[in-house]
């Protein structure tokens, strides 16, 4: 089977990276960025073919779409990764035991990292750059929605690798079918780690069927709480940015929680959302506050399904609370532990929120749109981990390494 041979080749390519220097890796990344930009017309043509098969109203359409500007951004992210220090061979700790033996804890690559993703062709280059920089082979399992785009992108990468005399199998693209997913998840002894990026159904499937280690990059059900001490001008700008900057991404705002004392400010806070035609599902108090101030066709009464939903669309729910405790309870119930925000001028309230909210990223007076590896200064990212083992939040170079212990002595034996 084709996918079986590809997995075998990827596993064998691990040795090819052991002796590749960081300087060589940086040269490859910069060359790949240049090659991507030079081939942008070919990439856009392939992407156009993928887009032609998807309904523009599908929330995944925006994720699938590449533009010259987005290609330039992907290339710049690769160049940024090339400038970052290598995460490998770092001495994480060092100590000497009473018997004289020295123990060092050293950062090393995982080996083979499989990434399963849906309609996001930008992930192809992001994963390649981060895996190569961290000394890992990447096994890419893209979805059929982006197959033309992904194949062109990987072909560009392979040409650069071959030119630099590095085994192209260090970046391997599996076929888009379900059988390849199954083979990847069952590749015990060949794949060291799998990272799913996509819908909750994809992540649940990977979690339930994988026989290899998994790091979950969960769905983003993101809340912003406008406190009784919140600044309404900051609130207006942050809520609009978090909701409308890119609605299809996992850090987009899904639910605005507002303190009852600030309902009179709600029309002002939500005013810019109307420019983007955001549909608002409001509970009774917030509905009453917005009636006559927000376009009637865009204002709908909330239902139980309005909460705990990742809309990935120009849609948002609103929940009114009497206290911050009630806001915290709502977040604890519906959060996916991705990104949560409070808007307040009270330091005491902010600290309470920061301590109590269980999420990978907790913001005070900042848009959740910043949950992104590049925005954190990490270069590109391989995903946003919502779990607590090994990695949490934007996963970049340090999170793509594990460690081993190096023990040095002078003939010590154990009694």
N, C-alpha and C positions, 0 to 999 in steps of 0.2 A: 504494500500500500504506500502511496506517495507520501502521506503524512508521517507514516512510521519511519520511512527512510530519512525524511527531513529532521525528525526528532533525534534520530541516531547521529546524523551529521552535526547537528547543533551541539549535542553532548560531546562529540569528539573534538569540536572546535574550541572547547575550553582551554586545552593545552596551548592553542595558538596564541592566546592572549597573555599567557604567563610572562613571556619575555618581551612583550611590547611595552616600550617605555611611555611615560606620560607625555613626553615631548612628541613622540610619534602619534599618540592618540590625539593630541591637540591639533596636529597637522591634518589628520584625517577629518576631524570635526569641522575645521575651518574650510577644508576643501569640499566637504559635503554641503556645507552652507552655501558656498559659491556655486556648486553644481546645481543645487536646488533652485537658486535664483536664475541661473542661466537656462534652466529647463522649465521655467514657470509656465510658458505657453502650453507645453506638452502636459504638464500637471493640470492646468486649468481645463484643458480639453478632456482629459480623463475624468476629472471631477464633474464636468458638465454632463458627461454620459451617465454618471451615477445619479446626479441630481434629476435627470430627466425621468428616472424611474420612481421618484418619491414625490408625494403630494406636498406642495409648498406650505400647506397648513399643518403638516406633521411637525410636532415640536423638535424632532431630530433633524429637520431640514437645515436649520441654522448651524447645527453642529457639523453637519456633513459639508456644508458649503465652504469652499476655498475661494479667496480673492487674492489679487496681487498683494494687497496690504497684509493679509493674513500669512501669505507665504513669506513675505519679508520679515514678519514677526517671528515665524518659525526659524528662519535662517539666523536671525539676530539672537534668538534664544540659544541656538547651537553655539554661536560664537561666544556667548556669555558663559556657557558651560566649559568651553575650552579655556577660558580665563580663570576658572575656579581652581583652587588647589586640589590635588588628588586626595581622595579619601582613603587611599590604600596605604598599608604598611605604617599606620600611625600607632605609636606606643600609647595605648589607652591607659595603661597602668603598669607599674614595675615595682617589684619588691624582692627582698632577699630573705629567705627563710633562715631559722637558726642554724641549720646544717650547712649553710653556705650556698645552697642552690638559688639561682636567680630566676624569677618567674616574670615574664613579660606578656601582656595581653595586647595582641596586634590585630589591627583591622585588615580583613581579607574579603575578596569577592564571595558572593553566594555560589556562583558557577553558572547555572542556566536559569534564567528568569523568564517565565512564560507570562504574557500579558494578553488577556482576552478583552476586546473592546468592540464597541458597536460603531455607529456612524460618525467616527471622529478621526479622519485621516491625519490630522495634526499629531495624533498620538504616535503614529509610526516614527516620525523623526524625533519626537520628545523622548520616547523610550530608547531608541537607538543611541542617542547622544548620551543619555544618563547611564545606560548600561555599559557602553564602551568606556566612558570615563571612569567608571567604577570597576572595570575589569571583568564585566559579566557578558555572557552570551545572551542575546534576547531571542525568544521564540514568540513571534507575533501571530495572534489569531484574531484578525479583523472580521467584521461582519460582511455579509454579502452586499449590504447597502453601499459600502465604500470600496468594493473589491477592485474596480478599475483604478481608482485613485491610489490605493495601497500598493498595487502591483507596479505602477509607474514609480512611486516613491522608493520602493525597495530596489528597483532596478537602478535608480540613480545612486543609491547607497552602495550597491554591489560594484558598480563601475569604479567608484572611489576606492573601495577596499582593495579591489584587484590591482589598481594602479599603485597602491601602497604595499602590495604583496602581503595582504592579510586575508585569511580564509573568509570568503563571503558568508560562510555558514554562521559566522558570529552574529549575523542579523538574518534570521530565517523567518520567512512568511509562510504560514500554513494555509491550506485551502480554506475557504470560508464556510464549508459545510459543517454540520453538527458532529459528524464522525471525527473530525479533527479535534474538536473540543473535547470529546470523550477521551481520545488518545492522549491528549495533553494532560488531562486531569488524572489519567491512570499511569503516567510515565514515571513510576517509582524507580529511583536509581539513576534517572536521566535528567529529570527536571527538579531543581532544588526549591523553587518557589513559584507560585502562581498568583498573579494580581489581576482580579477582574475589575474592569471599568465599564460601568453602564447602569442599566436599570436595576431596580430591586429584584426583579424576577431573575435576571442574569446572575446577580450576586448570590441569591438564595440557591440557585441551581449549582453554582460552583461550590458553595459551602457544603451542600448536601451530597455532592458526588465526587469531590476531589479525594484522591489518595495521597496527594503530595501537599506540602504546607501551603497555606493560603493567607494572604493579607487582604482584608476586605477594604475596599474603597467605596463606602456606602453611599446611598442616596442622600441628597442634601435637602432636608426639610428645615428651612432656616426661618428663624423668628427675629423680629426686632421689637423690643419693648420701649414704648415712649412713656417715661416716668412722669410723675406729677411735677418733678423738678427739671424736666427736659427743656432744652432750648428749641423753640419751634422753627427757627430758621435752619438750624442744624438738622432738625428732624425732617423738614421738607426736602432738603438736598439729599440727605442720606437715604431716606426711604425711596425717593425717586431713583437714585443711582442703583441701590441694591436690587430694586425690582426691574428696572427697564434697561440697564446697561446691556445685558445679554440674558434674555429670559430662559434660554435652554441650558444654561450651565448650572452646576450643582451648588454654587454659592449664591444663587439668586434668591431674593426674599420671597417667602411664601405666605407668611402670616405676620400682620402688624398687631401687636398687643398694645392697647392704649389705656392709661389710667383714667378712671371715670372723671376726675377733676379736670382733665384736659380735653374733654369731648368738644368744647367750643373751638379748640384749635384744630380739630380734625379736618375740617374743610380746607384750611390753609395747608396743612401737612400733605394732604392728598391731591392738592390742586394740579400739580404738574403731572400726576399719573394720567389725568384725563387726556393730555396731549398725546400720550402713547396708546390711548384707547384701552386702558387696563380695566378689566372687569373686576369689581369689588364685591365680595361676598361678606356682608356685614351682619353682625348680630344686632339685636333690636336697638340697644342704645346708640351704637355707632351708625346704624341705618337712619335713625331719626336725626342724628347730628348732621349727616351728609345729605339728607333729602332736601332738594331745592338748591343745593350747592354743588352737587356732582351730577354729571349727565345721567338722567333717569334710565336710559337703555343700558348703561354700564353698572348700575347699582342693583344688586340682587340680595335678597335675604339669605343669610348663611344657613347651611344644613349641617348635620353631624359630619358629613363627608367633606365639608369645607376645611376641616382641621386635620392635620396629619397627612396632608396631600402635597406632594412635590409637583407643582403645576407645570413647570417647564413651558410656560406660556404667559401671555399678558393677562394673568389672573392672580388675585391675591385675596386672602381672607382677613377679616378684622375681628378681634375679640376684645371686649371691654372688661377690665378688672377693677376691683376696689383697692387692692393693695399689691405691693411687690410680691408678697408671699403667694398671692393668687396667680400672679404672672409666672412665678417660678414653678408652681404646680402645673400650670398649663404647658410650659416648656418641657418639664420632666415627663409629662404624659405623651406629648406628640413629637418631641425632638428626635432626629436621627443621629444626634450627637456630632453634627458636622460643624456648623457655625451659628452662633447666637450673639445678639447684640442688645445693649441697653443704651438708651439716650437719656442722660441725666447730668445735671450739674452738681449733684450731691456726691461727694467722695464716699460718704458712709454707705449710701445706697449702691454705688458702683462696686465697692469692695464686697458687699453682701452678694451681689449678683455674680461677681467673678468667683467667689468661693463656692456658691451653691450650684451654679450651672455646670452640668457634666457634658462637655462638648470638647472636640478637638481644638476649636478656636473660639475664644470668647472676646467680644469686642465691646469697648466703651466709646461711644460717640465716633464710631468709624463704620463705614459701609462694609457689609459682609462680602462685597465683591472683591475684597483684597485677599480672600482665601485662595491663594494661587502661588505656586512655587516661585515664579518669576517676581511677583510682587513682594515676596519675603526675602528676595535677594538670593534665591537658591538656583537661579537659572531656570531651566525647564523643570517640570515635575512629572513623576510617573503616576501620581494619583493623590487623592486626599484620604488618608486612612482614618476611619472612624472607630477603629478598635483600640485596644490598650496594650497589646502585646507587641514588643519590639519597636513599632512605629506608630505615630499618631500625628494627624494633620498632614500638611503638604510633605510628600515623600520625595526627597531629592537624593543627592549623592551619599550622605552619611547613612541614610536608611537602606541603601542598596548594598551595604556591607554587613558582614557578620564579623566574628573574631575567632582567633585561636590563641592558645597559650604556648609560648616558647619557653622551654625550661633548659637552663644551661648550668652545668656543674663541673666537678673535677673528680669524678669517680665515686660520688655518693651512692650508697646502697641503703635499702630500708631494712631495719631489724626485723 
